[in-house]
Amino acid sequence: MSRWGKKERVVIDWDAESLDVAVNQAREDWQHARHLVEISEPDGGLEDVIYYLHVTEKRYMYLLAQAKRERHRKHA
């Protein structure tokens, strides 16, 4: 056993409306990040913008998958 112990799994209970709001906000953040990549200059911190793009995309994909799981769970 590691000295850090066992990782606990965090479960977030979303209601349908707040999850939809979170997904829409994440989509808008991702679109904004894509726009920033398009207008960024190679010398002006492009690495930071690309990092922001990856983070927002991963968050959007996670929340989208979470929304699909919630909808499937509620309809089953």
C-alpha atoms as a printed R data frame, in Angstrom:
   type eleno elety resid chain resno       x      y       z
1  ATOM     1    CA   MET     A     1   0.000  0.000   0.000
2  ATOM     2    CA   SER     A     2   1.320  3.423  -0.844
3  ATOM     3    CA   ARG     A     3   1.994  5.908   1.883
4  ATOM     4    CA   TRP     A     4  -0.505  8.290   0.316
5  ATOM     5    CA   GLY     A     5  -3.377  5.921   0.933
6  ATOM     6    CA   LYS     A     6  -6.183  4.962  -1.337
7  ATOM     7    CA   LYS     A     7  -7.658  7.606  -3.613
8  ATOM     8    CA   GLU     A     8 -11.275  8.354  -2.943
9  ATOM     9    CA   ARG     A     9 -13.638  8.707  -5.814
10 ATOM    10    CA   VAL     A    10 -15.518 11.980  -5.895
11 ATOM    11    CA   VAL     A    11 -19.099 11.768  -7.058
12 ATOM    12    CA   ILE     A    12 -20.911 14.953  -7.956
13 ATOM    13    CA   ASP     A    13 -24.672 14.799  -8.033
14 ATOM    14    CA   TRP     A    14 -25.869 17.173 -10.744
15 ATOM    15    CA   ASP     A    15 -29.400 18.270 -11.339
16 ATOM    16    CA   ALA     A    16 -30.355 18.495 -15.006
17 ATOM    17    CA   GLU     A    17 -30.496 22.287 -15.162
18 ATOM    18    CA   SER     A    18 -27.140 23.005 -13.494
19 ATOM    19    CA   LEU     A    19 -25.425 20.357 -15.619
20 ATOM    20    CA   ASP     A    20 -26.829 21.921 -18.790
21 ATOM    21    CA   VAL     A    21 -25.596 25.341 -17.658
22 ATOM    22    CA   ALA     A    22 -22.135 23.916 -16.908
23 ATOM    23    CA   VAL     A    23 -21.957 22.202 -20.319
24 ATOM    24    CA   ASN     A    24 -22.998 25.376 -22.140
25 ATOM    25    CA   GLN     A    25 -20.470 27.482 -20.217
26 ATOM    26    CA   ALA     A    26 -17.715 24.951 -20.924
27 ATOM    27    CA   ARG     A    27 -18.608 24.997 -24.638
28 ATOM    28    CA   GLU     A    28 -18.418 28.800 -24.695
29 ATOM    29    CA   ASP     A    29 -15.045 28.713 -22.894
30 ATOM    30    CA   TRP     A    30 -13.735 26.176 -25.420
31 ATOM    31    CA   GLN     A    31 -14.935 28.270 -28.362
32 ATOM    32    CA   HIS     A    32 -13.279 31.323 -26.826
33 ATOM    33    CA   ALA     A    33 -10.018 29.394 -26.446
34 ATOM    34    CA   ARG     A    34 -10.192 28.306 -30.104
35 ATOM    35    CA   HIS     A    35 -10.652 31.947 -31.095
36 ATOM    36    CA   LEU     A    36  -7.652 32.964 -28.987
37 ATOM    37    CA   VAL     A    37  -5.496 30.377 -30.795
38 ATOM    38    CA   GLU     A    38  -6.577 31.798 -34.144
39 ATOM    39    CA   ILE     A    39  -5.706 35.390 -33.244
40 ATOM    40    CA   SER     A    40  -2.541 34.686 -31.225
41 ATOM    41    CA   GLU     A    41   0.866 35.544 -32.568
42 ATOM    42    CA   PRO     A    42   3.656 32.930 -32.362
43 ATOM    43    CA   ASP     A    43   5.785 35.197 -30.158
44 ATOM    44    CA   GLY     A    44   3.030 36.249 -27.757
45 ATOM    45    CA   GLY     A    45   2.570 33.330 -25.357
46 ATOM    46    CA   LEU     A    46   1.108 30.840 -27.789
47 ATOM    47    CA   GLU     A    47   2.041 27.979 -25.431
48 ATOM    48    CA   ASP     A    48  -0.249 29.388 -22.745
49 ATOM    49    CA   VAL     A    49  -3.102 29.764 -25.205
50 ATOM    50    CA   ILE     A    50  -2.654 26.191 -26.440
51 ATOM    51    CA   TYR     A    51  -2.627 24.948 -22.842
52 ATOM    52    CA   TYR     A    52  -5.843 26.883 -22.177
53 ATOM    53    CA   LEU     A    53  -7.366 25.337 -25.298
54 ATOM    54    CA   HIS     A    54  -6.519 21.811 -24.124
55 ATOM    55    CA   VAL     A    55  -7.843 22.432 -20.608
56 ATOM    56    CA   THR     A    56 -11.133 23.907 -21.806
57 ATOM    57    CA   GLU     A    57 -11.599 21.147 -24.383
58 ATOM    58    CA   LYS     A    58 -11.042 18.421 -21.779
59 ATOM    59    CA   ARG     A    59 -13.470 20.104 -19.374
60 ATOM    60    CA   TYR     A    60 -16.117 20.419 -22.090
61 ATOM    61    CA   MET     A    61 -15.705 16.794 -23.168
62 ATOM    62    CA   TYR     A    62 -15.889 15.608 -19.552
63 ATOM    63    CA   LEU     A    63 -19.055 17.570 -18.814
64 ATOM    64    CA   LEU     A    64 -20.640 16.468 -22.090
65 ATOM    65    CA   ALA     A    65 -19.955 12.822 -21.233
66 ATOM    66    CA   GLN     A    66 -21.280 13.403 -17.716
67 ATOM    67    CA   ALA     A    67 -24.486 14.877 -19.137
68 ATOM    68    CA   LYS     A    68 -24.916 11.874 -21.433
69 ATOM    69    CA   ARG     A    69 -24.403  9.473 -18.515
70 ATOM    70    CA   GLU     A    70 -26.918 11.383 -16.390
71 ATOM    71    CA   ARG     A    71 -29.528 11.395 -19.133
72 ATOM    72    CA   HIS     A    72 -29.004  7.680 -19.781
73 ATOM    73    CA   ARG     A    73 -29.200  6.920 -16.047
74 ATOM    74    CA   LYS     A    74 -32.430  8.886 -15.597
75 ATOM    75    CA   HIS     A    75 -34.114  7.318 -18.634
76 ATOM    76    CA   ALA     A    76 -33.121  3.770 -17.692
